[in-house]
Amino acid sequence: MTEWDPARLPENPSRVIAILKFVRVEHTFLSLPMAYSGAFVVTMSIPSVRVLVLIFFALFFIRVAGMTMDNIVDLDVDSKNPRTKNRPLVTGAISLREAWLMLIISTLAFFASAYMINFWAFAFSPFIALVVLSYPFVKKYTHFGAYHIALIEALSLFSGAVASAGSIYSTINDLFLRIPWLLVISTLFWAVGFDLYNHIIDIEFDRSVGLKNLTMLLSSRALPFAGLNQALSVFLAFLADYVYRLGVISYTATLAHGLIMAYAYKRATEEEYGKAFNYNIISSVVLGTGIVIDVALGRPFI
């Protein structure tokens, strides 16, 4: 259980592997299906290729910025934790100077991508950046960092919707009325659940170095609480299928999403937290892809 770490370097890693592990590129693919589902559902149509490409780049760059900030702020803690002592910044595979340079470049690239999308995407970009980049500090001062990371995931879907519909609606009220809020909230509950898996692993170490997380408050109830949040997520996703009049493909994807998360929960009860986390990535891809295909095909079999 304690050995799992998605950012852990293998022996004799190449430069490319070190960079990919440092930015944890898989987190982009965790959020991208949600961003695209927001982009498709908000207008019930296929966004332009330009918008889809810019959504990818904006999400990728803010993810890189967020992971880089997390690595920089947590460097001292990661060097003391047996589970994270082989991360690129700790081992020197990525230097601190390179990390700061990566943070600056990726943040500027995020703002540039948002600017090229539309006015509202750029207007919200400072808030998005603030939420993402503040996470490493939040978890030092509050036990509710799981909700902060969940907000980041939910904002992926929100941002995808803004990117797709922001050029259509001239006022913020009109735009907000079109945001698929049920999917946004569903994503938030889903993310609270899988983030708890990560922190259950380190609860004793975090307590010893003064870090805070929700598992410390919940103790033995942390895992059931994670499952409850993910069950609520699935309920809200089904409700979104109904409210937004999505088709059978979306309903099927939601069912698969729920079954995969149930299996992930089972693995978590067996202390296989790494596998539980990876199954959550798969579940988000299944749900997001199903919604996208459903809308793209005109929501057949409503």
N, C-alpha and C positions, 0 to 999 in steps of 0.2 A: 504493500500500500504506500509506504513512505518514499519509494523510489520513483514514483511517477512524476514526471515534470515535462510538459510539452516543449519547454525551452532548453532542455538538457542537451548538451553537445555530445555527439558520438566521439569515439576515439579518432584522432587525426582528421578532423573535419576540414573540408575545403572552405575557401573563403565564401563561396556562395551559400553553403550550408550554414555557416556561422551567421551570415546576415539574415537568412530566412528564419533561423531559430530565434535570433534576436528580436525580430519584428513579429514573430509568431503569425506568419502569413495565413495560417488556417483560420484565424479569427476574422479575416476579411470574408472568407467563405461561410463563416457562421452568420454574418450579418447581411451579406449581399442578397440572399433570397428574400429576406424580409424587406430590404430596401426596394427590390424590384416588385414585390407583391404590392407594396404601397403605391408604387408608380403606376401599376396596371389598374388597380382597383379604383383609385381616385377618379379616373376619367372613364373607366370601363372600356378602355381601348389600348392599343399598342403604342407606347411612346416612340418617338423618333429614335433612330440609331444614335444620333448625336447626343440626345438626353441620356440614353442608356449607357453610352460610353463614359459620359461625364459623371454619371452617378457612380460608376465603378471607380473612376480615378479619385473622385472626392472621398468616397468611403475608404479606399485603399490608403490614401495619404493621411487622413485623420486617424486611421487605425495605426499606421506606422508612427505617427506623432504620439499617440496615446501610449503605445507599447514602449516607445523610447523613453518617454517621461517616466513611466512606471519603472523601467529598468534603472534609470539614473537615480531616482528618489530612493529606490529600494536596494541600492548597491550594497550598502553596509549590512542590511538585514539579510539579503540573499547570500552574502559571503559567510554568514554564520549558520545558515540553515543547511543541514546535510542534504536536504532534497534539492536545493537550488544552487549549490556551490559550484556546479558545472555549467552555469549559464555563461553566454559569450562575454558579457561585460565583466563578470566576476573573474573569469579565467584570463582575460586580456585578449581574447580573440577579436573583440571589438574594443577599441580604446575609448576612454571617456571623451576625448576630443572629437572622435568620430561620431559618438552618440549625440553630442550637442549639435554637431553639424547636421546630422540626420534629422534631429528634432526641428531645427530652424527651417531646413529645406522642405521637409514634409508638411509643416504647418503652412508655409507660404504657398506651397503647391495646392493644398486643400483650399485656401482662400481663392486662389486663381481659378480652380475648378468650379467652385461655387459661383464666382463672378460670371463665368462663361455659361452657367446654366440659366439663371434668370434673376431678376431683382430680388424676389423673396428668398431664394436660396442664399444669395449673398447677404441679405439682411439678417437672416438667422445664423449665418456661419460663425460670428463671434460667440454667440450663446452656445452653439454646438461645441466649438473649440474649448470654451471655458468648462463645460460639463466634462468633456473627455479628459482634458489635461489636469483637472483638479482631483481626479479619482485617487491618485497615490497619496494625496494629502488628507483626503476625507477619511480614509481607512485608518489613519493614525489618531484621529480625534473622536470618531463616533463608531458605534457598533453596527450602524445601518449602512455600511458600504455596499452590501448586497443590493440595496435598492438604488444606489447610485449607479452601479454597473448595469443594473436592469434598465435604468433610465437611458443609459447610453444605447443599449440594444433597441429599446422602444423608439428612440430618436432616429435610428436607422430607417425604420419603416416610415415615420413621420417625414423624414428628410426626402425619402424617395417619392412620397406623395407631393411634397412641395416642389420638388424638381420637375415632376410631370405636369402639375396643374398650376404652378406659380405664374406661368406666362399667360394663362387663360383668365385668371381672376385678378382684378385690379385692386380689390380691397382685402384686408386681412380677415374681415368677417366672412366674406364670401369664400375665401380660401379655407378657413377653419371649419366652415360648415360642410365642406367636401372631404375633409380628412377622414379616413376610415378608422375612427377612434377605437372601435371594438378590437380591431387587429392590433392597434398600438398598445392597448391595455393588456391584451392577450400575450403579446410579446414580452411585456414587462413581467408578468407573472411567470412565464416560462424561464426568463433569465434569472429571476430570484432563485428558482429551484436549482438550476445547474451551477450557479455561483456558490451555493451552499456546499455542493459536492467538493469544490476546490478547497474551501476553508475548513471543512471537517478534518482533512488530512493534517493541517498545520495548527490545530487548535492549541495544543500544548506549547509548541514553539512560539506561536504568536503571543500567547499569554506571558511567556518568559521574557520576551523582548518589548513588551508594552504595546503591541499592536492590538487593534480591536476588530471584532467581527461579530456577526449575528449568531454564529454557532456558540459563542461564549455565553450569550444570554439564554439560548435555547437548550444548550447542553444535549441531553439524550433525545430531546424533541426536535433537534435540528433536521434529521433525515425525514421524519414524518412531515415536518413543516415544508420541506423541499417538495415532497410528493404532493402535498395539498396545493401548493402554488402551481405546480405543473398540471394538476387536475383542473384547477380553475382556468388555466390557460387553454386547455383543450375545450372546455365548456364554452368559453368566450369565442374561440375560433369557430365552433359549430354555430354559435349564435350569429357570428359575422357572416357565415355562409348563408344563413337564412335572411338576415336583415339586408344584405347587399345583393341578394338574389343571385348568388353564384350557383354554378351548375354541379352536376354529379362528379365531375373530375375534382373539383375543389373539396366536396364532401368526402370523397374517397381519400384524398391527400390528407385531410384533417384527421380521418380515422387512422390512417397509417402513421401520421405524426404522433397521435396519442398512444398507439400500440408500441411504437419505438421508444417513446419516453417511459412507458410502463416497464419495458424491458430494461431500459437504462436505470430505472429506479431499483429494479431487482438486482442489477449488478452492483449498484451502490450499497444495497443491504449486505452484499457479500464482500464489501470493502474494496471493490474494483472500481475506484473512483475515476481513474483514467479512462477506462472503457465507458463508464457512464457519461463522462464528458464528451467523448467521441461520438457516442450514439446521439447525443443532443445536437451535435453538428449535423449528423445525418438527418435527424428529424426536421431540423429547420430547412434543410435543402429540399426534402420531400414536400413539406408544406408550401414553401415559397414557390417551388417549381410547379406544383399542382395548381396553385392559384393563378400563376402566370399563364400556364397552358390553357386553363379554363377560360380566362378572359380573352386570350389571343384567338381561341376557337369560337368566340361568340357565346360562351356559356351554354353549351349544348345540354339538352335534357334537363332544363330547369324544372 
